[in-house]
């Protein structure tokens, strides 16, 4: 083997060693990245914006893979978690779903019925009543006979709100200028007697209003306080 051949062999050996060194360097970088990033898990991102109190469904989400260590502890990694849940606030498109962004949809208990009535958006709801809230339902009636004072009555106390619908324009009647022009359908879970009371009030009361009960408070009204007339303040 002459000197030129020896140089060729040496260069070949050096090239192989450099290749092994580069390969080892790549493996080291990959190992370092894996140690910092960790294993990936499935997460779920919103395809579109979701309005508050809307029932959640699988078609609203797309699956994405992310490093587990980058996700918060309450990130949704199993889409079955959304079953029977509603959004607690407006969910923006592209947001990663988390468990504190949803709550279980209110459900009927044995002996309860659903009833929905239209409530004046300005005086009865004011944008503050949400599913799972408790409210007292008030109705005002004209006097039963001519000369009798109008009355305000608590029709139902501690009524459980199941759902709050969309703002709906109403067709005003020509003979009632004070009639609300916008209303919101509110669905309640009530027993049979309270359901009848609410149905009666919606049919015959001049106005039906809701009073939101503070969380943890008892909104039960004493029997003597369920009816009010103006002469009580005299």
Secondary structure, 3 states (H helix, E strand, C coil): CCHHHHHHHHHHHHHHHHHHHHHHHHHHHHHHHHHHHCCEEEEEEECCCECCCCECCHHHEEEEEEEHHHCCCCECCCHHHHCCEEECCCECCCCECEHHHEEECCCCCCCCEEEEEEEEHHHHHCCCCCCCCEEEEEEEECCCCCCCCCEEEEEEEEEEEEEEEEEEECCCCCCCCCCCCEEEEEEEEECHHHHHHHHHHHHHCCEEEEEECCCCCCCCCCHHHCEECHHHHC
